[in-house]
Amino acid sequence: MTTDAFLADCRARLAFDLLSNTWNAVLIWVLREGPKRPGELRELIGGISPKVLTETLRRLEFNGLVTRNAYGEVPPRVEYELTAVGKTLLGPIDALGAWAFEHGDEVMAARERMSG
């Protein structure tokens, strides 16, 4: 890694930006088991508004991590699924989750100490 590794247009920064949005990682994780409809995603995630869900899915699709599949049915049916590139993020997301499980109590204790 060179000294300019974290410039705005570098690959490492791209990865950090993708995972810095909480909903990006959550949606990628929820889609790990296969295609899901928007209603299913909202039920599985909880706490995400329809607007934020739509914005996040569009962002993931724009970045090539999710595919939108629309079916010509009445009523219309849409499903989202991970692309091959999107699936490659499951390992790093799993590693972050494992870290949080192992060290979450320490981080929460530090927050409590600092907030008084």
N, C-alpha and C positions, 0 to 999 in steps of 0.2 A: 504494500500500500504506500502510495506516495503522500507527500505533505498536502497535496490538494485533493485528497480523497473525499473530503466532505463538502466540496463546492456544490452549489445548487444543482448543477447538471451532472453530477457523478452518479454512478450506479448504486453505490452504498446508500447515498442519501435518498434515492428513489425507493429503495426497499424500506428504509426507516419511515419515509412519508406514507407509504402504503399501509404499514402496520400501526402508525401513530393514531389513525382514526379508529376509535373503539369499535364502531359498527362494521368497518371493513373486516377486521379479524373475526368478529362474532359471526357475521354472515358466511364468511369462508368456512368457519368451523361447522356451522349448522348444515351447510351444503355438502359436507364431506361424505354423507351416506347416499347422495343421489339427488336428482332433480326435485324441486319443491315449488309449489305455487305460492304466491304472495301471502295468502291467508294462512297457509301452513307455517310460513316463516314467522309471521307475526305471533302465532300461537306458541311456537317453539321458543322464540326469543323473549317475548314479554318486555314491555317498557319502551318499545320502539313505535313511533307514530307511523301511519301510512306514508306521510310525506317524506320522513327521514328514510324509511325503508326504500321508497322509490328512488330517492336521491343516491342512496348508497349502492343500490343495484345498478343504477346507471353509471356511477363512478367505476364500479368493478367491471362492468361491461366495457366501458371506455378504455380501461387499462388491460383488457384482454384476459381477465381472470374469471369472468362469468359469461355464460352464453344465455341469451334469452330465446326461448322457443315458443312461438305463437302458433296455435292450432286453429284452423279454420272451422270452428264449431260454433254452435249457438246453444248457450251463451259462449262468448269467446273464452278460451283457456290459454293461460300463459304459465310457463314453468321456467325456472332458472336452474342452471347447473354449472359446476366448476368446469373450466377448461383444463387442458393438460397442464398449462402454466399455473393456473390457480391451485391445482392439486399439489404442486411443489411447495406451496406455502404451508401446508398442513404440518409438516415436520417442525419448522420454526415456531409456528403458533403453539403446537403441542409442547415444545421445549419451554416457551414463555409461561405457559400454563403450569407446567411442572415446577418451574422456578417460583411462581407465585404461590403455589400450594406449599412448597417447602419453606419459603421465606416471608409469606404474607403476614404472619403474626409479628415478625420482627419489624416490618415496615409499618404496620398499624400501631405498634407500641411506640415507635419513633415519632409518628404523627401525634400521638397523644401527648408524649413528652414535650414536643415543640409547641403544641397548642395550649398548653397550660394545665 
